[in-house]
Amino acid sequence: MYRKRQAQNLAEKRFVGCAGLTITDLMRVTIATQACLLLLNRDAGYFPFLREVLV
């Protein structure tokens, strides 16, 4: 379940670097993983209304 949510976050969310920041693949995976940690042991979805992640 954890890896499924992580994959959904990576596939469905757009990661945007602010102030000229370039988003790397490592940053995307780290952010998606941290977001999934917020949902552990919860029945909640995987942030279905969130479209972009501003970094």
Backbone as JSON Lines, residues from 0, in Angstrom:
{"i":0,"aa":"M","n":[0.83,-1.19,0.0],"ca":[0.0,0.0,0.0],"c":[0.87,1.26,0.0]}
{"i":1,"aa":"Y","n":[1.94,1.24,0.79],"ca":[2.83,2.4,0.9],"c":[3.46,2.72,-0.45]}
{"i":2,"aa":"R","n":[4.0,1.7,-1.11],"ca":[4.66,1.92,-2.41],"c":[3.64,2.34,-3.47]}
{"i":3,"aa":"K","n":[2.43,1.85,-3.36],"ca":[1.38,2.24,-4.3],"c":[1.08,3.73,-4.17]}
{"i":4,"aa":"R","n":[0.95,4.2,-2.95],"ca":[0.68,5.62,-2.72],"c":[1.86,6.48,-3.18]}
{"i":5,"aa":"Q","n":[3.06,6.0,-2.92],"ca":[4.24,6.73,-3.36],"c":[4.26,6.85,-4.89]}
{"i":6,"aa":"A","n":[3.98,5.76,-5.56],"ca":[3.95,5.76,-7.02],"c":[2.85,6.69,-7.54]}
{"i":7,"aa":"Q","n":[1.7,6.71,-6.87],"ca":[0.62,7.6,-7.28],"c":[1.04,9.06,-7.13]}
{"i":8,"aa":"N","n":[1.68,9.38,-6.03],"ca":[2.15,10.75,-5.82],"c":[3.12,11.16,-6.92]}
{"i":9,"aa":"L","n":[4.03,10.29,-7.26],"ca":[5.02,10.61,-8.29],"c":[4.38,10.75,-9.66]}
{"i":10,"aa":"A","n":[3.43,9.89,-9.96],"ca":[2.82,9.89,-11.29],"c":[1.81,11.01,-11.49]}
{"i":11,"aa":"E","n":[1.09,11.36,-10.45],"ca":[-0.04,12.27,-10.6],"c":[0.22,13.71,-10.18]}
{"i":12,"aa":"K","n":[1.31,13.95,-9.5],"ca":[1.59,15.3,-9.0],"c":[2.71,15.94,-9.81]}
{"i":13,"aa":"R","n":[2.59,17.22,-10.01],"ca":[3.63,17.98,-10.69],"c":[4.47,18.67,-9.61]}
{"i":14,"aa":"F","n":[5.76,18.49,-9.64],"ca":[6.68,19.09,-8.68],"c":[7.3,20.32,-9.31]}
{"i":15,"aa":"V","n":[7.12,21.48,-8.67],"ca":[7.56,22.75,-9.22],"c":[8.58,23.39,-8.29]}
{"i":16,"aa":"G","n":[9.74,23.72,-8.82],"ca":[10.76,24.41,-8.05],"c":[10.5,25.91,-8.05]}
{"i":17,"aa":"C","n":[10.51,26.52,-6.89],"ca":[10.29,27.96,-6.77],"c":[11.64,28.68,-6.73]}
{"i":18,"aa":"A","n":[11.63,29.93,-7.12],"ca":[12.83,30.79,-7.09],"c":[13.99,30.17,-7.85]}
{"i":19,"aa":"G","n":[13.69,29.52,-8.96],"ca":[14.75,28.97,-9.81],"c":[15.28,27.62,-9.4]}
{"i":20,"aa":"L","n":[14.68,27.0,-8.4],"ca":[15.13,25.68,-7.94],"c":[14.82,24.63,-8.99]}
{"i":21,"aa":"T","n":[15.81,23.82,-9.31],"ca":[15.62,22.7,-10.23],"c":[15.31,21.46,-9.42]}
{"i":22,"aa":"I","n":[14.19,20.83,-9.71],"ca":[13.76,19.64,-8.99],"c":[14.42,18.41,-9.62]}
{"i":23,"aa":"T","n":[15.14,17.66,-8.81],"ca":[15.79,16.43,-9.27],"c":[14.88,15.24,-8.99]}
{"i":24,"aa":"D","n":[15.2,14.11,-9.6],"ca":[14.44,12.9,-9.34],"c":[14.52,12.5,-7.87]}
{"i":25,"aa":"L","n":[15.7,12.67,-7.27],"ca":[15.86,12.34,-5.85],"c":[14.95,13.21,-4.99]}
{"i":26,"aa":"M","n":[14.84,14.47,-5.32],"ca":[13.95,15.37,-4.57],"c":[12.5,14.93,-4.72]}
{"i":27,"aa":"R","n":[12.09,14.57,-5.92],"ca":[10.71,14.13,-6.16],"c":[10.39,12.89,-5.33]}
{"i":28,"aa":"V","n":[11.29,11.91,-5.34],"ca":[11.07,10.67,-4.59],"c":[11.03,10.96,-3.09]}
{"i":29,"aa":"T","n":[11.93,11.8,-2.61],"ca":[11.97,12.13,-1.18],"c":[10.68,12.82,-0.75]}
{"i":30,"aa":"I","n":[10.22,13.78,-1.52],"ca":[9.0,14.51,-1.18],"c":[7.78,13.58,-1.23]}
{"i":31,"aa":"A","n":[7.69,12.75,-2.25],"ca":[6.57,11.81,-2.36],"c":[6.57,10.83,-1.19]}
{"i":32,"aa":"T","n":[7.75,10.38,-0.79],"ca":[7.86,9.45,0.34],"c":[7.41,10.11,1.63]}
{"i":33,"aa":"Q","n":[7.86,11.34,1.87],"ca":[7.46,12.06,3.08],"c":[5.95,12.3,3.11]}
{"i":34,"aa":"A","n":[5.37,12.59,1.96],"ca":[3.92,12.79,1.9],"c":[3.18,11.5,2.26]}
{"i":35,"aa":"C","n":[3.71,10.37,1.83],"ca":[3.08,9.08,2.15],"c":[3.16,8.78,3.63]}
{"i":36,"aa":"L","n":[4.22,9.22,4.28],"ca":[4.34,8.98,5.72],"c":[3.2,9.64,6.5]}
{"i":37,"aa":"L","n":[2.71,10.76,5.99],"ca":[1.59,11.45,6.65],"c":[0.31,10.61,6.63]}
{"i":38,"aa":"L","n":[0.24,9.67,5.7],"ca":[-0.99,8.88,5.52],"c":[-0.91,7.47,6.08]}
{"i":39,"aa":"L","n":[0.21,7.11,6.67],"ca":[0.34,5.76,7.22],"c":[-0.73,5.51,8.28]}
{"i":40,"aa":"N","n":[-1.3,4.32,8.27],"ca":[-2.31,3.89,9.24],"c":[-3.57,4.74,9.2]}
{"i":41,"aa":"R","n":[-3.86,5.34,8.07],"ca":[-5.08,6.12,7.9],"c":[-5.84,5.59,6.7]}
{"i":42,"aa":"D","n":[-7.13,5.76,6.73],"ca":[-7.96,5.33,5.61],"c":[-8.08,6.42,4.54]}
{"i":43,"aa":"A","n":[-7.48,7.57,4.83],"ca":[-7.59,8.7,3.9],"c":[-6.96,8.38,2.56]}
{"i":44,"aa":"G","n":[-7.32,9.16,1.58],"ca":[-6.77,8.99,0.24],"c":[-5.33,9.44,0.16]}
{"i":45,"aa":"Y","n":[-4.92,9.73,-1.02],"ca":[-3.53,10.11,-1.26],"c":[-3.45,11.53,-1.79]}
{"i":46,"aa":"F","n":[-4.13,12.46,-1.17],"ca":[-4.19,13.86,-1.59],"c":[-4.76,13.98,-3.0]}
{"i":47,"aa":"P","n":[-5.97,13.5,-3.23],"ca":[-6.52,13.45,-4.59],"c":[-6.74,14.82,-5.23]}
{"i":48,"aa":"F","n":[-6.91,15.87,-4.44],"ca":[-7.18,17.18,-5.01],"c":[-5.91,18.0,-5.21]}
{"i":49,"aa":"L","n":[-4.8,17.5,-4.74],"ca":[-3.52,18.19,-4.9],"c":[-2.96,17.9,-6.29]}
{"i":50,"aa":"R","n":[-2.68,18.94,-7.04],"ca":[-2.17,18.76,-8.4],"c":[-0.69,19.11,-8.52]}
{"i":51,"aa":"E","n":[-0.24,20.11,-7.75],"ca":[1.15,20.55,-7.81],"c":[1.75,20.61,-6.42]}
{"i":52,"aa":"V","n":[3.04,20.35,-6.36],"ca":[3.8,20.47,-5.12],"c":[4.84,21.55,-5.36]}
{"i":53,"aa":"L","n":[4.73,22.65,-4.64],"ca":[5.68,23.75,-4.78],"c":[6.81,23.56,-3.78]}
{"i":54,"aa":"V","n":[8.03,23.62,-4.28],"ca":[9.2,23.41,-3.43],"c":[10.05,24.66,-3.46]}
